[in-house]
Amino acid sequence: MKLTAIFFKDGYGWFRILGKGLYWKDINRHPLIFSEQYGFKKVFTIGKWRIGLLK
């Protein structure tokens, strides 16, 4: 079992520690997915950045 993992590239990224994690993305570069557009996925918007929890 991995304890940590991280990925980032071109305005998108995520990290996970002990099974819990966050992701972020630049909404000017990456369009919103269906669940983000219609509120099925809980996310925070700070300027042009979307930040959410990983399951």
Backbone as JSON Lines, residues from 0, in Angstrom:
{"i":0,"aa":"M","n":[0.84,-1.18,0.0],"ca":[0.0,0.0,0.0],"c":[0.89,1.25,0.0]}
{"i":1,"aa":"K","n":[0.59,2.17,-0.89],"ca":[1.33,3.42,-0.94],"c":[0.81,4.37,0.14]}
{"i":2,"aa":"L","n":[1.72,5.07,0.78],"ca":[1.31,6.03,1.79],"c":[1.04,7.4,1.2]}
{"i":3,"aa":"T","n":[1.77,7.75,0.13],"ca":[1.58,9.06,-0.5],"c":[1.65,8.92,-2.02]}
{"i":4,"aa":"A","n":[0.98,9.84,-2.7],"ca":[1.05,9.91,-4.15],"c":[0.73,11.35,-4.56]}
{"i":5,"aa":"I","n":[1.35,11.81,-5.65],"ca":[1.11,13.17,-6.12],"c":[1.22,13.19,-7.65]}
{"i":6,"aa":"F","n":[0.43,14.06,-8.28],"ca":[0.47,14.23,-9.73],"c":[0.1,15.68,-10.03]}
{"i":7,"aa":"F","n":[0.8,16.32,-10.95],"ca":[0.41,17.64,-11.42],"c":[0.95,17.86,-12.82]}
{"i":8,"aa":"K","n":[0.15,18.56,-13.64],"ca":[0.53,18.84,-15.01],"c":[-0.44,19.85,-15.62]}
{"i":9,"aa":"D","n":[0.06,20.88,-16.26],"ca":[-0.74,21.83,-17.04],"c":[-2.01,22.32,-16.34]}
{"i":10,"aa":"G","n":[-1.91,22.83,-15.14],"ca":[-3.07,23.4,-14.47],"c":[-3.99,22.4,-13.81]}
{"i":11,"aa":"Y","n":[-3.56,21.17,-13.63],"ca":[-4.36,20.15,-12.96],"c":[-3.44,19.32,-12.08]}
{"i":12,"aa":"G","n":[-3.95,18.9,-10.95],"ca":[-3.12,18.06,-10.09],"c":[-3.91,17.48,-8.94]}
{"i":13,"aa":"W","n":[-3.28,16.56,-8.25],"ca":[-3.88,15.95,-7.06],"c":[-2.79,15.38,-6.18]}
{"i":14,"aa":"F","n":[-3.13,15.19,-4.91],"ca":[-2.24,14.48,-4.01],"c":[-3.09,13.65,-3.06]}
{"i":15,"aa":"R","n":[-2.5,12.6,-2.54],"ca":[-3.19,11.69,-1.64],"c":[-2.2,11.24,-0.57]}
{"i":16,"aa":"I","n":[-2.65,11.31,0.68],"ca":[-1.85,10.87,1.82],"c":[-2.73,9.96,2.66]}
{"i":17,"aa":"L","n":[-2.29,8.71,2.85],"ca":[-3.02,7.72,3.65],"c":[-4.47,7.55,3.19]}
{"i":18,"aa":"G","n":[-4.7,7.59,1.89],"ca":[-6.03,7.35,1.35],"c":[-6.92,8.57,1.22]}
{"i":19,"aa":"K","n":[-6.54,9.7,1.79],"ca":[-7.32,10.94,1.69],"c":[-6.57,11.89,0.79]}
{"i":20,"aa":"G","n":[-7.31,12.72,0.04],"ca":[-6.59,13.62,-0.85],"c":[-7.42,14.76,-1.38]}
{"i":21,"aa":"L","n":[-6.75,15.64,-2.08],"ca":[-7.34,16.81,-2.73],"c":[-6.93,16.85,-4.19]}
{"i":22,"aa":"Y","n":[-7.78,17.46,-5.01],"ca":[-7.39,17.74,-6.39],"c":[-7.65,19.2,-6.66]}
{"i":23,"aa":"W","n":[-6.98,19.75,-7.65],"ca":[-7.19,21.13,-8.07],"c":[-7.06,21.2,-9.57]}
{"i":24,"aa":"K","n":[-7.75,22.19,-10.15],"ca":[-7.61,22.4,-11.6],"c":[-7.94,23.83,-11.96]}
{"i":25,"aa":"D","n":[-7.32,24.3,-13.02],"ca":[-7.54,25.62,-13.58],"c":[-8.73,25.51,-14.53]}
{"i":26,"aa":"I","n":[-9.85,26.17,-14.21],"ca":[-11.05,26.01,-15.04],"c":[-10.97,26.78,-16.35]}
{"i":27,"aa":"N","n":[-9.95,27.62,-16.52],"ca":[-9.73,28.26,-17.82],"c":[-9.12,27.27,-18.81]}
{"i":28,"aa":"R","n":[-8.37,26.3,-18.33],"ca":[-7.73,25.29,-19.19],"c":[-8.52,24.0,-19.29]}
{"i":29,"aa":"H","n":[-9.2,23.61,-18.21],"ca":[-9.9,22.33,-18.16],"c":[-11.38,22.56,-17.88]}
{"i":30,"aa":"P","n":[-12.27,22.17,-18.78],"ca":[-13.7,22.41,-18.58],"c":[-14.23,21.6,-17.39]}
{"i":31,"aa":"L","n":[-15.35,22.07,-16.86],"ca":[-15.98,21.37,-15.75],"c":[-16.61,20.07,-16.24]}
{"i":32,"aa":"I","n":[-16.52,19.03,-15.41],"ca":[-17.19,17.78,-15.75],"c":[-18.65,17.88,-15.28]}
{"i":33,"aa":"F","n":[-19.49,16.97,-15.74],"ca":[-20.92,17.01,-15.47],"c":[-21.23,17.16,-13.99]}
{"i":34,"aa":"S","n":[-20.61,16.34,-13.15],"ca":[-20.91,16.37,-11.72],"c":[-20.51,17.69,-11.06]}
{"i":35,"aa":"E","n":[-19.5,18.38,-11.6],"ca":[-19.12,19.69,-11.07],"c":[-20.1,20.76,-11.54]}
{"i":36,"aa":"Q","n":[-20.54,20.69,-12.78],"ca":[-21.46,21.69,-13.31],"c":[-22.79,21.7,-12.58]}
{"i":37,"aa":"Y","n":[-23.31,20.55,-12.25],"ca":[-24.65,20.44,-11.68],"c":[-24.66,20.21,-10.17]}
{"i":38,"aa":"G","n":[-23.51,20.34,-9.51],"ca":[-23.45,20.32,-8.07],"c":[-23.47,18.96,-7.41]}
{"i":39,"aa":"F","n":[-23.26,17.88,-8.15],"ca":[-23.22,16.55,-7.55],"c":[-21.9,16.31,-6.82]}
{"i":40,"aa":"K","n":[-20.88,17.03,-7.2],"ca":[-19.57,16.91,-6.57],"c":[-19.3,18.21,-5.82]}
{"i":41,"aa":"K","n":[-18.96,18.11,-4.56],"ca":[-18.7,19.29,-3.74],"c":[-17.29,19.8,-4.0]}
{"i":42,"aa":"V","n":[-17.18,21.05,-4.42],"ca":[-15.89,21.67,-4.72],"c":[-15.89,23.11,-4.22]}
{"i":43,"aa":"F","n":[-14.71,23.65,-4.03],"ca":[-14.52,25.05,-3.7],"c":[-13.97,25.75,-4.93]}
{"i":44,"aa":"T","n":[-14.43,26.98,-5.18],"ca":[-13.9,27.78,-6.28],"c":[-13.19,28.98,-5.69]}
{"i":45,"aa":"I","n":[-11.92,29.14,-6.04],"ca":[-11.14,30.28,-5.61],"c":[-10.54,30.89,-6.87]}
{"i":46,"aa":"G","n":[-11.15,31.98,-7.33],"ca":[-10.71,32.6,-8.57],"c":[-10.94,31.65,-9.73]}
{"i":47,"aa":"K","n":[-9.89,31.32,-10.45],"ca":[-10.01,30.4,-11.58],"c":[-9.72,28.95,-11.21]}
{"i":48,"aa":"W","n":[-9.52,28.66,-9.92],"ca":[-9.16,27.33,-9.45],"c":[-10.34,26.63,-8.78]}
{"i":49,"aa":"R","n":[-10.49,25.34,-9.06],"ca":[-11.49,24.48,-8.41],"c":[-10.72,23.5,-7.55]}
{"i":50,"aa":"I","n":[-11.13,23.34,-6.31],"ca":[-10.46,22.44,-5.37],"c":[-11.51,21.53,-4.77]}
{"i":51,"aa":"G","n":[-11.24,20.22,-4.8],"ca":[-12.2,19.26,-4.28],"c":[-11.52,18.09,-3.59]}
{"i":52,"aa":"L","n":[-12.33,17.29,-2.91],"ca":[-11.83,16.12,-2.21],"c":[-11.82,14.9,-3.12]}
{"i":53,"aa":"L","n":[-10.86,14.03,-2.92],"ca":[-10.81,12.75,-3.62],"c":[-11.46,11.71,-2.74]}
{"i":54,"aa":"K","n":[-12.16,10.78,-3.34],"ca":[-12.77,9.69,-2.58],"c":[-11.78,8.59,-2.33]}
